[in-house]
Amino acid sequence: MTDNETRYRRLFQQGNGLGSLNGQETTAWLRRHAVFRTLPPHAGKELESVISRVGYRKGQTIYTETTAPSQLWILKEGRARLCRYSSGGRTFAFHVVSPGDVFCVPGIMTQCPYPCRAVADTDVVLLKIPAKTFQQFLARHPAFSYEVLKLVSGECCRAHALCSATQERVEQRLLAVLVRLMETIGQTIPLSRQQLAELAGISRETANRILLKLQQRGDITLAFRRLTIQEPQRLRMWLSQSS
């Protein structure tokens, strides 16, 4: 058993509620990530009293479509994805959530149900902040509100890009996914070919054909449930040429 497996087993033996938090350490971690770095010290003290932690095993659903959001989610450890299932059972993935990412912000701000579901791609540890506390922070702290606005704007841009991608050729769609993941996760992408296909909105067979072609050109190296981008600039060049 690896050190990582041992650590997760210890956490999950406690159930979904992962015990008490060291509030100061958690707040310090939050202030190094995402929008929370703009909060003043006294707001950090308030966070310590309301933040909680929860764990999910690989494959478990964190929340589902149409559920009303009652808390803000921040991924602390592991990896998750936002996705939706079609009436025919096909999975469409919208975004890969990495440590430090904040998600479900628009739902809290508009009081709308979740538009998609969140699923744990690995064992994950998440932090939760009550929606009411988050809304109070928005009203009290302009710098925090500005960072949240930038976050939501980024989500809107990503949504527009996904809509536009449905009109593009399948190779361009997969190339766009690889470039986006490279810029957020790094050159080694720990996703299966099926997961990449879901992010691009194409079949696994089509994704496999394109990925093998990229490997033959020396742009990527494929392995079990991951790939490594060997030629980042060339991948961007292929994407621009296919536009």
N, C-alpha and C positions, 0 to 999 in steps of 0.2 A: 504494500500500500504506500502511495506517495505521500509526502508531507502535506500536499494540497488536499488529497482525499481524507487524510486524518483530520485536518483542520475542519473541513466541511462536515465530516461525520460528528465531530464533537459539537459543532454548532447545531446541527439538525437533530441531535439526540435530545435537545432541549425543546423540541417542537418548533412551530412557526414563530412563536415569540422567543426571540433569542436572548432572553435574560435582560438584566439591567445594563444600561449604557454608562460609560464614562462620559458625562455630558460635555465636559470641557474638551476632551479629545475629539469627540464627534463634531462639535462646533468648529474646532480648529481645522478638521478635515474639510468640512463644508466650505469654510472661508478660503480654502485653496482651490475650490472648484466652482465652476458655473457662475451663477448670478450672486451668490451669497457673499462674495468677497467685498461687495460694496456696503454691506450692512455695518452700522456702527457697533461698538463694543456692547452697549446696553441691550441692543437687539439680540446679540449672541446669547446673552444671559436668558432672555425670554425663550429662545430656541431650545436651550438646554432642558427647559421644564416641559416641553410639549413633544419633542421629537421621539420617535420610537423606531424600532428595527424589526424586520421580519425576514424570514428566509423561505425560499422555494427551491425544490429540487428540479433538476433538468426535466423539461417537458411539462411542468406544471403551469397552469394558467394563473397569471397574476390578477388580471381582471378581464371582463368580457365586454363585447359590444352592448350598447344600450344601458349599461350600468351607470348610475349617476356618480360622478367623482366626489369623494368626500375628503380626499387628502392629496397632497402633492407627493410624487414619487421621485426619489433620487437613487440611482443604482450605485451601490458602494463596491460590490465585488461580483465578478462573473460577467455574463453577457445575456441580454434578452433581445427580443425583437417584437415590433409592432406589426400585426398582420390581420387579415380578414379572410374568411372562407366564403367562397361563392356557393350558390345554390346547388352546383354540381359537385361540391366537395373539394374544389381546387383551392389551394392556398395562395394568397397574394400578400407578400411581405412589403412593408413600406419603409421600415427603418430598423437599423441595428443599434441597440442601446448599449453604450459602453460605460465603464466606471466614471463617475462624475457627471453623467448626463442627468438632466432634469426632464421629466416628461409628464404629459397630460395637463400642461398649463392652460391651453385654450378652454378645455372643459370646465376648469375651476373658475376662470374669468367670466365665462358666459353661462355657466350653470347648465351646459348641454351634456347629454350622455356621451360616454366614450364612443368615438367613431370606429374604433377597431379594438382588438384585444391585444394584451401583452402576454407573451409566453417566455418562460425561462429557457434559453438555449443551453445554458450550463446551470449547475447549482448557483444560486444567486443570493446575495444579501442586499436588502433595500432599506433605505431610510424613508420614513413617512412623516410629513408635516400636515397637521389639520388644515383643511381648506380655509377655515375662518382665520387662523393665524396668518396664513399666506396673504389673504385679502387685506388684513390689517396692515401688514408690512407694505403692501402696494400703496395703501393710502397714506402711510406715515413717512415713507422713505423714497424721495424722488429718484435718487441714484439707483436704488434697487429696482424701481419701476421701469427706469430707462433700460436697464440690463434685461429685464423680463421682456420688454417690448422688442429688443433686438433678438431675443430667443424666439419669440413668436413669429417675428418677421422671417427669421431663418426657416422656421417650419413651413411658413406660407410659400417661400421660394422653393423649398423642397417639394411641396405638394404640386406647385405649378410645373416643376420639372418632370414630376412623375406623370402628370396629365399629358404634357407635351411628348414624353417618351413613347406613349402608346401609339403615336403616329409615325414613329421612326422604325427603321429596319431593326431586326432582332439583334444583329451584331453590334450596332451602335448602342442599343439599350444595355447590353451586357458590358460593353466597354465603359459606358458611363457609370455603371454600378461599381466596376472594379476601380476606376479612378476615384470615385467618391469614397469608397472604403479605404483605399490606400491613403487618402488625405486625412481620414479620421482615425483609422486603426493602425496603419503602417503597412509596410510592404509585405509582411506575412499576414495573410487573412485566414483566420481559423474558422472557415465556413465550408460546409459540404457543397457539392455541385447542385444538389437539390435546393439548398438554401439560397444559393446564388441565382438559380433559375427563378425562384419565387420572388426575389428582389427585383429581377428584371422583367417579371411577368411573362416568362416564356417557358416552354416545356424543358424537362430535364434533358431529354435527348438533344434538343437544339443547343442548350447550354453546353453539353458535353462536346458536341461537334465543334463549337466555337473555341472552347477552352483547349481542346487538343490541337487545333490549328494554331492558337497563340503559343502553345508549348513547342510545337514544331518549329516556329519562327524564333524561338529562344526568348520570347517576351516574358513567359511565366514558367514556373515549375510546379507541377501538380503532385500532391501527396494525399494520403488518407485524411479527409475532412479538413484540408487546408490547401492553400496555394501560396506561392511566393512570387511576387512581381520582380523580375530580374532587370527589366528595362523600363523604368517609369516614364522617361521622356518619350520613348518610342510608343508606349501605350497611349500617351496623350496625343501623339502625332496621328496614330491610327484613328483615334476618336475624332480629331478635328477633320481628318480627311474623309471620314464617313458621314460627316454632318451635311 
